[in-house]
Amino acid sequence: MNQNINSKQYDLEDRCLKFAEAVNSYVRKLPRDIPNIENGKQLCRSAGSIGANYIEANESLSKKDFVMRIKISKKETKETRYWLNLTKSVEKDIKEKNRLIQEATELMKIFGAILEKSK
């Protein structure tokens, strides 16, 4: 049973990594204007921070530290969704943007559920 729990943790770590990679790919395709450049930087930072904080949560030394890191992951996910909404993509990339917003929403729900179970 413990292996199953660890497997789920690493599945979410991998999902966070794939999400950050997809965000980076999306940002590379954005039209190069000042708002997209600045918003894209913030977007890449927050998207990468989601998984980094989740990894830290899995390595936490206490339940309090675990909960704090999960809260940060959830906060970064919410921020990522905000930056995604601020970017202006070309018509052909709107589906990808919407897919990324949907994935961010799902990750937020997952982190929220982890927080509920941690109470």
N, C-alpha and C positions, 0 to 999 in steps of 0.2 A: 504494500500500500504506500509506503514512504516513497518508493521509486515513482509511483504514479503522481504524487504531489510534486516531486522534483521535476518530473517530465513536464507537468503543466507550467511550472515556473519557467523552465527553459523554453517552452513553446511560446510563452508570452514575451520572454526576452527576445526571441527570434522574431516574433511578430513586431515588436517595437523597433528592432533593427531594420526589418524590411520596410516598415513605415517611414523611418528616417531616410532610408535610401530612396524610397519613392518620392519623398518630399524634395530631396536634393535634386533628383532627376527633373521633377516638375519646375523647380526654381531655375535650373539651367536653361529651360525652354522659354522662360518669361521674356517679354519684350524688355529691352534694356533702357528703361527710363529711370529717373531718380527715385520715384516712389517704389517701383518694383525692386530696384537694387537694395534700397534701405529695408523695405518690408521683407524681402527675400533673405537678407542677412538675419533678421530677427526670427524669421520662420525656420531657417536651418538650425539656429541655436536652440530654439524651444523644442523642435522635433527631435533633435539629438539628445536633449536633456531628459526626455521621457524615459527612454530605455536606460540611460546612464543611472538615473535615480532608482529605477526599478531593480537594476543589478545591485546597487548599494543597499536597497531594502532587503534583497535576498541574502546579503552578507551582513546584515545588521546584528549587533550584539545584544540588543534588547527589543522587547515588544514596542516600547515607546519609540525607539529609533526606527523600527520597521514601519510603524504607523506614520511617522513624520515623513519618511521617504516616499511612501505610497501617496500621501497627501500632495507632496511636491510633484510626483509623476502626474497626478490628476490635474493639478494646477497648470503644469507645463502643457498638458494635452489641451486644456481649455484655451491657453494662450496660443497654441499652434493653430487651433481652429480660427481664432481671431485673426491671426496674420494671414492665414489662407484666404479668409474673406476679404482682406484688404488688397490682395494681389489682383492685378488685372491681366488675365491670360488672353491669348488669342482664341478665337472661336473653336478651333480644333482641340484645344486643351481644356475646355470647360468641363467635359465629362470626367477627365482625370482630376480636376480640381474638386468636383462634387464627390467623386469617389474618396478622395483624401479627407474631405470634410466628414463624410460618413464614417470612415475608419477612425478618425479622431473622436467622433461621437461614441462609437463602440468602445474604444479604449477608455474613454471617460467613464462609461458605465461599468466596465470591468474593474477599474480602480475603485469606483464607488462601492461595488459589491465586495471587493476585498476589504475595504474599510469597514463596511457593515459587519462582515464576518469576524473582524478583528476586535470588535467591541466586547 
